[in-house]
Amino acid sequence: MSVLETERRRIAGGELVDFFREIHRRHEEEKITFLCIGTDRSTGDALGPLVGSRLEEHGFAHVVGTLEYPCDADNLEQRLAAIPADHIIIAIDASLGASTSVGNYLVSAQPLFPAQSVGHSLPAAGHYSVAGVVNVKGPKPYWTLQMTSLYKVMQMAEEITAAILMAFKS
């Protein structure tokens, strides 16, 4: 069974490096863009921008979405349009899910749908996707994202960043 399945599957942080290694094996690093979706204005939704900022600090050239310049619901379409057409996009975003999934990742060789947890309809993003389940999905998703543990989100951002570094830089 391939690490890169089209069906979304839940994995633990330790399995992320295999997911990213397979992408790196299939595509030139110069043609990969990390699309890190989210905002710095909500603790739970800061996962993507935290990863984007860390990737930039480690010298990755093609990163869209950082704490300084987030890629969020207001600018997603414009930011997507600015990515070169020949690039492979790895979309990274926070997600809400089942209590048994918190701290895990939903990965796939297909796009993710940003802001789906909060009921928005934004365009699909990415050739590959990583959705970090930062908290439990409930009746008040905006409140849940605001009240999500910053420690948990930062821990997950570091886990994703470390896996990308192991896959692409070693």
HELIX and SHEET records of a PDB file:
HELIX    1   1 GLY A   13  GLU A   15  5                                   3    
HELIX    2   2 LEU A   16  ARG A   26  1                                  11    
HELIX    3   3 GLU A   29  LYS A   31  5                                   3    
HELIX    4   4 GLY A   44  ALA A   46  5                                   3    
HELIX    5   5 LEU A   47  GLU A   57  1                                  11    
HELIX    6   6 LEU A   76  ALA A   81  1                                   6    
HELIX    7   7 SER A   99  SER A  101  5                                   3    
HELIX    8   8 GLN A  116  VAL A  118  5                                   3    
HELIX    9   9 PRO A  141  GLN A  146  1                                   6    
HELIX   10  10 LEU A  150  LYS A  169  1                                  20    
SHEET    1   A 6 ARG A   9  ILE A  11  0                                        
SHEET    2   A 6 TYR A 105  SER A 108 -1                                        
SHEET    3   A 6 TYR A 128  VAL A 136 -1                                        
SHEET    4   A 6 ILE A  88  GLY A  97  1                                        
SHEET    5   A 6 ILE A  32  CYS A  36  1                                        
SHEET    6   A 6 VAL A  63  VAL A  64  1                                        
END                                                                             
